[in-house]
Amino acid sequence: MLKIINNWTILFFMISILSCENSVEPNNEWENLDCENLKTGIINVNKEVVEFEINKLVSDLEPAVHSNERFGHEENLNLLINRLNTQCNEISAELICYACIETNPPQSEILVRTDSSGISVKRVIDILTPGNAALSCVRIHEYYNVEPFYYDSLSLEELYQLIAGKWEWTYSIIMQRNIHPPDNRITPETAGYTMQRNFKSDGQVDFYINEQLKETHSYEIKRFKVLPSDKGSVTLIYIDDYPAQLLFFNPDSIMMGTGWSDGIDEYFSRKSE
């Protein structure tokens, strides 16, 4: 009788072990998140580091598309934010918007906060939100604490009026993966010169260096939908025949660049007369 009891005990023990093994999550890569590395990447706006760490958190977040959820990632965005807030005590995250950047596929934005030597740091992480694949991090950039500015609703004529005038270059971010902070950030101080742009109503833009006119080019602003079904549109500015993304953070702050294709994003502020 004792032998039978022992056999049953051994069998029960083996079943318990197998049950525990089967209950382990099939993908727990996100538990290997390096919070210190991510925090450093956020502070330095290091795209490569932030992508590497954030993509640990989203590699298992596949879409659940249904009739009321075109891209199937709304709950996944909430899960990503929860993982960030749970795993990293010195980083807080919240959703800015879901599938709101009208690229193809669309992108969502997450606001992250951390601390650098007692100074509060805010950055925005762009998350690719495809309807046929897992989420992925594609970009990190500065956060601009301004009132919502819905320039996307402005007509092309209003955009031409808005961009008209003189602009002062404040800094540029090189978005190539093999260039790391601080080398990916260029300012007038590090470059040793200033740059200005003067957009005129006749479709011409003057390029200045150190307030000296160097070149004059034609420019044109265009809007188009990536997909016919898209609600929003992409805004590009063509300098001669070369396109760049045009983004107004507010009426006096703009970004023009090709960071979406590993190029350079240039940031300007309106120049006071």
N, C-alpha and C positions, 0 to 999 in steps of 0.2 A: 504493500500500500504506500509506504514512504517513497519507494522508487517511482511510482506513478505520479505522486504529488510533485516530486523533484522534476520529472519530465515535463509536467504541465507548467511548472514554474519557469523552467528554461524556455519552453515554447512561448509563454506569455512575454518573457523578457525580450526574446528575439522579435516578436511581433511589435512590441512597443518601440524598439529601436528603429525598425523599418518604417513605422508610422511617423516617427519624428523626422526621419530622413526625407520622407515624401512630403512633409509639411513645410520644408524649407522653401523660401521663394526661389523660383528658377533663375531670377536675375536680381542680384543684390549688389551690383556694381556701385550703386549710389551710396552704399554704406562706406565705400572707400574714398569718399570725398575728402580732399585736403583743404580744410577751411582756411588755413593760414595762407596757402598758395592762392586760393580764390580771392581772399581779402586783398592780398598784394596786387593781384591782377586787376581788381576793381579800382583800387586807388590809383594805379598807374595807367588805367585804360588800356590794359594789355589784352588785345583781342585773342591771341593764341592761348594764353593761360586761362582766360575766362571760358573760352570755348571748350578747352580740354576738361575743365572741372565741371562745368554745367552739363556737358554732354554725358557725363557719368550719371547724372540725375534723370536723364530723359530717354536713355537708350531703350528702355522697356515700355515707353509710353506710346503705344500704337493707337491710331484713331479708331473711334467707334462712331462711324458715320450713320446717320439716320435722317428721316424726313425733316426733322426740326433742327438738325445740326449738320450743316453742310460739310464742315471740315473734321468734326468728331474729336476735337481736342479741348473743348471748354473745361471739362472735368480734369483733364491731364494738366492744364495750366495751373489749376488750383492745387493739384497733387505736387507739382514741381515746387510751387511756392511753399507748401507745407513742409516738404523735404528740406528746403533751404533753411526755413525758420527753425526746424527741429534739429538739424545737424550742426548748424553754425551759430553759436551764441553771439558772436560779434557782427553778424550780418542779419539784417531784416529785409524782407521782400514783400512786395504787394503788387497786384495786377494794375497796370495802367489801362490797357485795352486788349481785347481779344480779336485776332484776325483783322486788325484795323489798318495795317499798312498794305495798300493795294498793290503788292507785287504778285508774281505768279511762281510758286504759291504764296499766299499772304503771310504776313508776319504779325506776331503779337509783341507787346512790350511789357516788361516787368521793371519796376522801380526797386533798386537795391540801395540800402543805406549801411554805412559802416563808419568807423572812426579812425582818423589818422593823426596821432599825436594831439588828441584833444579837439581836433577840427572835424566837424561833421562832413561826410562825403556822400554825395548822391550821384548815382549813375543809372543809365537805362540800358537794359539788356534786350536785344531783339531776338525773338525766338521764331524760327521758321515753322509754319503751321500747315503742313501738307495734309490733304485728305487721304493720301495713300501710303504714308510712311510715318515713322516716329518723329516726335519733336526734335529739333536740333538748334543749338545756339549759333547765330551767324554774326553777331556784332555786339560791341559795347560802346557807348558814347556818352557824352556829357548830358547832364540833366539841367534843363532851363526852367527855373522857378518863375514862370510868368503865367498870367491869366490865359485860359484857353483861347487860342487864336485860330479860327477856322478859315484859313486862307483857301482851303480846298473848295470852298463854296464861292470864291470870287471868280468873276469872269476873266478872260484873257485881257480885256481892256483894263480892268481894275488891277491886274497883276503888273501890267506895263506901267501904270501910274504909280504903283507901290514901289517898284524897283528903281524908278527914275531918281537920279541924284548921285551923290558921292558916297562911297563906302570905304571904310578903313579896315584893312586886314588885321585880324587879332591873333589868329594862329591857324595851323594846319595839322591834320593827323594823317600820317601815312598808314594805310590799311593793309599793307602787305604782311603776310604771315611771318616772313623771316626777319622783320625789323621790329625790335622790341623797345619799350620805354626805357630810358627817356629819349632814345634815338628816333622814335616814330613821331615825336611832337616837335613842330617847328614854330618858333615865335619870332617876332621882329628882333628880340634881344639875341636869340641864338643864331638867327640868320644874318644879323648885322645890317639889315635894311628894312624899310617899310614899304608897303604896297597899298595902292589905292585903285579903286575902280569908279569910273563916272559913266553911269548909264544915261544916255540921252534919248529924247523923245523921237529922234529921227532913226532909231534902230541902230545907232552906233554906240560903242562903248570904248572909252579911253582907258588905257593901262598906264599907271604911273608907278615909278619906283623912286622912293625918297622925294615924293612930290614933283618929280620930273616926268613929263610925258614921254613914253617910250614907244607905244604902239596904239593903233586904233583898229578895231575889228567891228564887224557887224554882229548883231545878236538877234535871236528870235526865241520866244517862249512858246512851247507846245505842250498840249495835254492830250493824253490818249488812254484808253482802257486796255489793260493787258488782255482781258477776256471780255467779250460783249456783255456777259452777265455781271461783271464787276460793278459794284455800287459807286466806288470811287475811281479816281484816275491818277496817273503818274504825271508829274510836272517836270519837264526838262527845259533847260536853257541851252541853246546852241550858240556857241561862240564860233563864228564862221560855220564850219560843218562839224564841229566837235561837240557832242552832247555831254551834259553833266546834269545830275539831279539838282533841282532847285527846291530848297526848303526854307520857309519863313518860320522862325520860332516866335517872332512877334514882328510888328511893322518895322522895327529898327535893328533886327538881328537875322542874318541869313546864313545858310550853308550852301555852297556850290561845290560839287565834287563827284568823283567817280569811285568812292569807297566801296560801293556795291560790287565793283569788279576788281578789287584789290588795288585801287588807285589811291588818290589823295583827296581828302575832304578839306575844303578851305572855308574858314569862318570869317564873317565880316560884320562890323557894326556900322550903322549909318553915321556918316561923318557930319558933325555940326558945322554949320556955315560960319 
